[in-house]
Amino acid sequence: MIVQKKENLLFSIDSLKKILGFYPKNLTLLKKVFVYDFINNTTINSDNDYLDFHRLEFLGDAVLNSIISHFLCEQLPEKKEGDLTQVRSKIVCRKNLNKISKKLLFENILLNHKFYYISDNILGNTLEALIGFIYLELGYVGCKRFVYDKILHYYVDLSKIQKEIFSYKVWILEWSQKNKFFIKFETYKEDKNQISIKNKHYYLSKLTLINYGIKTIGKGLSKKKSEENAAKAAYIIMKKEDNQTL
């Protein structure tokens, strides 16, 4: 995602009004939704603004989870708690919120002048902060209407998202349990003598699917990521070998 220099970092209230569906009253609080210096991934205002941003983000995250839970109970009445939790996790995962924020927020609000690259995660965080702001402006009912009308109905395809794999590790553990296969993960840090890119040490994970004849290796900057990559590699092999089993 790209944005302009911070001296041009101004959002259009008129453009924002079109997205929100109402004219915001508390403009002072609204500006705290946009406190980041997108060039350096830091804040351009005071420490109080920075604190307020994260408080709005915290509030928006909680409200968003509540509204989406309500939405899923309405749309998927046959699903159990565990299934609903998985679908909600896919909707509110960082990657998905970043995508929605790109489409809904910055590309429509920020002025189009001199551009720089910024972290996608900041986009998702800002979307959560904006939802927190909307909740304070309109209350739960008004915020729910915004999330339904502007996010869920436009950017969430339940039939598609239910088929997506949120975590390959979770998937393969559930699959092995269901089909009575034994699975083993071995994870360790890369040898200290093998310096990686930018002097970062990686984790290596070995996955063995006993009785199925599959062994894979995953690599990542964290234990979680390396195990996820090993599980994804196993999934790809299994899918090629026997689609019907999956």
Secondary structure, DSSP 8 states (H G I E B T S, - for coil): -EEE-GGG--B-HHHHHHHHSS--S-HHHHHGGG-EETTTTEESS-HHHHHHHHHHHHHHHHHHHHHHHHHHHHH-TT--HHHHHHHHHHHHSHHHHHHHHIIIIIHHHB--SSEEE--HHHHHHHHHHHHHHHHHHHHHHHHHHHIIIIIIHHH--HHHHTTS-S-HHHHHHHHHHHTT-EEEEEEEE--TTS--GGG---EEEEEEEETTTEEEEEEESSHHHHHHHHHHHHHHHHHHH-TTT-
